[in-house]
Amino acid sequence: MMVQLVVLGVPAGAALLLAFITSWRLAAWLNVAASSVTFVASLTLFVAERPAPGGLLLVDDFNIYLIALTAFVALTTAIFSATYITHEVRRRRLTPRLLRFYHAMYQAFIWSMLMALSADNLGLMWVAVEAATLSTALMVSLYRTPSAIEAAWKYFILCGVGIALALFGTMLMYLAAQPVLGDGMGSITWSALLAQAARFNPALLNVAFVFLLVGYGTKVGLAPFHAWLPDAHAEGPTPISAVLSGLLLNVALYAVLRFKMLLAANPQALAPGPLMIGMGLLSLSLASLMLYRRRDIKRLFAYSSIEHMGIAAFAFGMGGPLANFAGLMHMTMHSLVKAAIFFTVGHVSQAKGTQRIADIRGLTVSHPLLGWALVAGVVAIAGLPPFGVFTSEFLVVSSTFARQPLLAVPLVVGLLVGFGALMLRLHHLAFGAPSPGPATARTGALRLSLIPVWLHLALALIAGIYLPAPLVAWFQAVARLLG
C-alpha cells in the first residue's frame, strides 16, 4: 500500500508544487524529476506486497503493467517536453505563466490516469477519468488560439457527454450488484463485483455495459465517437498529443475491459465480443481511409491512433487466450511507438515552422536525425517486421483466421489500406528534394531530446524479436483474466 501511495502521491504533490514555480526552466526539470520518482516507484510494485482487495486501491496482474507503462511514457514525455518547450518559449508561443500552468496540469493528468488504473472502486475510477478529461481539455487550449480553444471545447463537450454516459452505466452496474452485495461500497468494488457477477441481473448488466462501452469508448476514440481526437492532437502541445495517444486511450480501454470481465463472468449476460468487434472494425476501416485525406501531420497520426485502438478493441472482442494476448501486446507497442512518433513530429513541426504535410518534404536530407527517426517510427507503427506492432497484428490476424475467417477479411483489408496510406505519406515527408526551411539547428539539444524516441523504438524492436519468458507468462496470465 505504501508504494502505491508514493506512485499516486508524487504526481499529486508535484502538481501542487509546480503551480507555484515561476521559473519555467526549473519547472521543466522538476517535472522530469517527479516523473522519474513515479516511474521508479511503479517498478517496485512488481515486488512489493499487494494491498488486500476490497479497499479503494487495487494492484493485480492486469493493472500493474499498465501503471508501469504509464509512468514510463510519462517520464520520457517529460524529458522530451523539457527541450520542446524551450523552442516554444523562444518563438514566444508560450509565456512563463502558461508554462507554470502547463507543468502543473501535466502532473495532474498523470495522477488522474494512475488513479484510474489503481482504483478498486467504480466511482473512484470514474472520478479519475473525469479529472483526466478536465486537465487535458485545459492543456489542449494552452496556445490560446481560436482553433486551440475550439478543439478544447469540442474535446470537453464530446468527452463530457461520454463520461456522463459512463456514469449512468456505473449507476446501473451498482443497481445490478445491490441485490446481491447489499448497500454500500462493496457494490462498487471490482474484486467483490467479479466474485459475485454470475448472480447479477443479466438484463441490468447488459444495459449497463452498453452505456459504459459508449461512454468510455468515446475516451478510447472508437468510431463513431472519435471526432474530438484529431482536433485535440492537432491544436494542443505535442507532449500532450504523445500522452493522449500513448496513455489516455489505454486507460479508457482498460475501464471497458474491466466491465467486460464482469459480463464474461455472468453466463446469461450479453456477449460483449460482437459489440467490441463491430466498433473495432468500424474504427479501423474509417481511420485507414481517412489517413489518405489528412493535410496536417499531427492529424495524420491522430487517425493512426484511432486505427490502432480499433485493432486492440477488435482483438479483445474476439477474446480467447491468443487474441487477448495480442490485444495487450498491441496496447503496449502502440503506446511506445506512437509516443516516439509524436516526439519526432513535434521537432519536425518546430524545425519547419508548420504542421502542413504539403510543406514538409525531404526530411532525411534537410534534417537527417529527425528524418530517419520518423522513418523508423512510421515503419514500426505501420506494422512492418521486426517491430512489436507487426507481432501483435500478426497474432490478431492469425487468431481471427483460426476462429472467424470471414471477419479476417475486413481486418486484413483495413490493415493494408492503412499501411498504404502511411507509406504514401512517409515517402513525401522523408524523401526527395527538401522543402524550404531553416537548416538543422540545436544539434546537441536535438540528439538529447531524441533519446526517448530511440529508446521507445528500441523497446518495440526488442519486443518484436524476443519477448522474455516472464513477460510472456505475465501477458498470458492477464489474457486468462480477461476471459
N, C-alpha and C positions, 0 to 999 in steps of 0.2 A: 504493500500500500504506500509506503514512504517513497519508493521510486516513482510510482505513478503520480504522486503529488508533486514531485520535482518536475516530471515531464509536463504537467499541466501548470504548475506554479511559475516556472521560469518565464514562459512567454507572457503570462498574465502580468507578472511583475515588470517584465521588460516593457510591455505596452504602456504601463503607467509611468515608468521612468523616462521613456523616450518622448513622452508627451511634453516633458519639461526641459529636454536637452536642446539648447538653441544652436549649437554648432552642428551643422549637418555632416561634417566630416567625422566628428566624434560619434554622432548618432549612427552613421553608416557602419562603423566598425563595432560599436556596441551591439548593433543588430546582428552582426556576424557572430560576436561572442555569445550572445544569448542563444542564437540558433545552434551554436556548437555545443553548449551545455545541454540543451534539449536533446540533441541527437545522441550524445554520449549516454545520457540518462535513459533514452529509449532503448539503446542496445543492452543495458543492464536488465531490462525487463525479461530478456530471454533466460536469464539465470536467477533472477530474484524470485522470492516466494510470491505466488499469485494470491490476490485477495479472495476471500470466500465469496461465492455467488450469493446474490440476494441483496447487495447494497446498492449504492449509487454508481459505483465503478466496477468495471469488468475487464479482466485480461484472459483471453483464451487463444486457441490456435488461430482463429480467424482474424481477430483484430490486431494481434501483436505484430505481425509482419507489416500490416498497413500503417501502424503507428510508427514503426522504424522507417518505412519508406517515406512517409510524410515528413518526418523530422529530417531525413537525409536530403530530400529535394528542397525543403525549406532552407537548409544550410547552404547548399550550392547556389540557390537563387539569391540568398543574402550576399554571398560573395560576388556573384555577377552584378547584383544591384549596386554594390559599393563603387564599382567602376562605371557602370552605366549612368548613374545619376550625376557623376562628375561632369560628363559631357552635357547633360541636360541643364545643369546649372550654368555652364559656360555659354550655352545657347540662350540662356535666360527663359527657358520654358518652365523652370521650376524655381521658386524662391525658397530661402531657408525656412520660412514659415510653413509653406506647403510640404517641405521635406520633413519637418518635425511631425506634422500630421501623418504623412506617408509612413514613416518608420513606426509610429505608434500603432497605426491601423494594420500594418504588416504583421506585427507580433500578435495583435488581437485576432487577426484572421487565422494565424497558425494555431493559436489557442483554441479557437472555436472548432477547427477541424479535428484537433487532437481530442477535444472533449466529446465531439460527436462519435468518434471512433471508440472512446473509452467508456461511454455511458452504458450502464446496465439497466437504464430506465428509459422507457419510450418517451416520456415527457422531456427529460433532460436532453436526450438526443435531438428532439425537435427544437428545443430552445437553442442548442448549439448550432444547428444548421441554419436557423433563423439569424443568429448572430453572425454567421459567415456571410449570409446574404446582405446584411446591413453593412458590414465592414467592406466587402468587395464593391458594393454599389458606391460607397464613398470614394474608394480608390479609383474606380473606373472614371469618375468625373474629375480626377486630380488636375488635369491640364486646364480645366475650366473653360474650354472652348465650347461653342454651341453644339457641335457634334458629340463631344465627350459627355456633356450634360444630357443630351438626348439619349445617348447609349446607356447612361446610368439609370435614367428614368425607365427606359424600356426594360432593362435588366431587373430593376426593382419591382416594376408592376407585374411582369410575367412571372418572375420567381416568387413574388409575394402571393400571387394567386395560387401558384403551385404549392407553396408551403402552407397556405390556408387549407387546400385540399388534403395535404398530408396530415394536418392537424385533425381534420374531420375523420380521416381514416384511422388515426391514432385513437380517437374517442370511440369509434366503432369497435376497434380491437379491444379496448377496455370493457365495453359492454359485452363482448363475446366472452371475455375471461371472467367477468364479475360473478356469474352464477356458480362457477367452479372454484375460483380463488377467493371470492369474497371482496369486500370493500378494502380500499387502502392501496399502499404502494406495491403489494405483492401482485396485483393485477396488471401492473405495467412494468414488470421486471422481466428482462429477457430470459433469465435462467428459469424462473417459475413458469413463464408462458410456454417455453419449449417443452418443459417436462409434462405439462398438462394439456397441450394443444389438441391432442386426439379427442378430448372430451368437450371441446368448444362447439358452439352452434355453427355448423358449416356455412349456413346462409349469411350470417353476420361476418364470418371470416372472408367469404367471397367478396362481399360489398366493400369491406374494409380494404382488402388488397387492391381492388380496382382504384379506389381513391388514393391509396398510398403509391401505387405504381405511376399514376398520372402526376401526383404531387411531387414525389422525389424524382420521377423520370424527367420532369421539367428541369430540375437541377443537373441531372445527368447530361442533358442536352439531346435527349432522344427525340426524333421526329414523331409527331408534328409540333412538338413543344420546344423547338430549338432556336426560335427566332432571335432570342436575346444574345446567344453565344457569339456569333460573328461580330456584332457591333461592339460588345464588351471587349473582345480581344483586339479589335482594330483601334479603338479610341483610348484605351487605358494604357498605362505604362507597361512596357514589355515584361518586367519581372512579374507583374500581376497576371499577364497572359500565361506565363510559364506555370505559376502555381494554380491558376484556374484550370488549365488543361491537364496539368500533371497531377493535381491533388484533389481539388474540389469535386471534380466529376467522379473520382473514385469513392469519395466519402458518400456522395448521394447514391451511387450504385451499391455501396456497402449496406446502406439503410434498406434498399429494396431487397437485397439478398437475405438480410435478417428476417424480414417479413415472409419472404418466400420459404424459408426454413419452417416457419410456423404452419404454412399451408401444407407443406410436404409431410408434416407430422400428423395431419388430420386426413384419414383415408376418404372421407366423404366430401372434402372441400374441393373447390375448383382447382384443376391442374394449372398452375401459373405459367408453365412452359410455353404453351401456344401464344399467350399474350406477349411474353418477352421475345419470342422468336419473331412474331409479326412486327413489333416495334423495332427490333434489331435489324431485320431485313429492310424495313422502310428507311431507317436511318442510314444504313449502308448504301442503299440504292440512290437515295436523294443526294446524300453528300458526295458520292462518287461523280454524279452528273454535274453537280454544282461546282466542283473543282475546276471544270473547264471554263467557267464564266467569271472567275474571280479576277479582279484587277488590282487588288490590294494584297500584298504579300502576307500580312497577318491574318486577313480574312481567309486566304487560301488555306493556311494551316489550322485555322479555327474549324473550317469544314472538314479537314482531315481528322480533327478530334471527334467530331460527330460521327464520322465514318468508323473510327476505331472503337468508340463506345458502343456503337451498334453491333460491331463484331463481338465484343465482350458480352453484351446483353443476349445476343443470339446464342453464344456458347453456353451461358448459364440457363437459358431457356431450354436448350437441348438436354442439359443435365447429364447425369452419369459421371463415373469417375474420370474418364478421359476428357470430356467436354468441360467439366468443372475445372480440372487441372489446367486445360488450355485457357479458360477464361481468367483464372487467377494469374497465370503467367502473362497473358496479354495485358491485363491491367498494369502489371509491374513494368513490362517492357515499354508500354505506351507512355507511362509516367516518365521514365528515364529518357527516352528518345525525344518525345515531344518537348520536354523542358529544354533539352540540348538544342533543339531546332529554334525555339523561341529566343534562347540566349544569342544564338548566331544571328537571327533575323533582327534582333534589337540593335546589334552593332552594324549590321548591313544598312538599316534604315538611318542610323546616325551618320555612317560614312557617306552615303549617297544623298542624304537630306530629303529622302522621300520613301514612302511605302508603296508607291505605284510600281507594279511589276513591269510596265512598259518602259519605265525609266531606269531599270536595273538590268544591266547586261554585262556579261564577261567578267564576273567576279573573280574567277580563278586567275585572270590576267591582271586586273587592276588591284585587287585585294586578295592575294593568294591564301593568306591564313583564313580569312572569312570564307572565301570561295570553296576551298576544299573541305572546310568544316561543314558547310551547307550541303555539299555533295554527299559527304558521309552520312549526315543526318537524314537526308531525303532517301538515300539508298536504304537506310535502316528502316524508316517508317513506311516505305513502300513495300516492305516485306521481302526484300532480296536476301538470300543467304550470304554470309553465315550469321547474320544478326538474329537476336532472340525473337524479334517480331515474326520473322519467317517461321521459326519453330512453333510459336503459338498458333499462327494462322494455319500452318500445315496440320497441326493436331485438331484444330476446329474442323477443317475440311475433311480430314480422314474420319473423324468421329461421325460427321454428318453423312458421308458416303456409306459408312457401315450401317447406319441405323435408318436414315431417311434420305435415300438417294435423290428423290425429287427436290428436296429442299437444298441439296448441294448445288443444284444448277444456278438458281438466282444468287446464292452465296458466292460461287466462283465468278460469275459474271460481274457482280458488284466489285469484287476484289480486282479483277482485271481492268475494269473501267477506271477505278481509282488509281491503279498503278499507271495506266496510260496517261492520265491527266498529270500526275506528279512528275513523270519522266519528261513530258512535254514542257512543263513549266521549268524544270531543272535545267534543261538544255538551253532555254532562253536566259535564265538567270546566271548560270555559271560559266557558259562557254561562248565563244565568238568574240567579236570586237567589243571592247568595254564601252559602256555608256559614259558620257561626260560626267565628271565628278571629281572631288578632291583626291589627291594621291593618298596612299596609305600613311596614316599618322599614328602616333602614340603606339609604336610597335611593341615596346616593352610592356606598357599597360595592357595592350590588346592580348599579348601572349599570356599574361597573368589571368585576364578575365576569361580566356578560352580554356583554362584548365578545367573548370566544371563541365564544359562541353565535351572534351575528350575523355574525362572521367566517366560521364554518363554513357557515352558511346562505347567505351571500353567494357563497361559492365554489361551492356547489351550484346556486345560481341562475344564476351566470355560465356554468357548465358546461352547464346546460340550454338556454341561449340561444345561446352561441357557444363552440366549442372551437377554440383556436388551432391552426393548421396543424401546427406542430411537435409538439404534443401528440397530435393525430390520427395523425401519422406514427409517433410513438412507440408508441401503442397498437396500430397496425396491424403494426408490426414484432414486438411481443410476441405478438400473435394468431397470426402465422405461426410463431413458435417453438413455440407450443402445439399446432400440427398441426391 
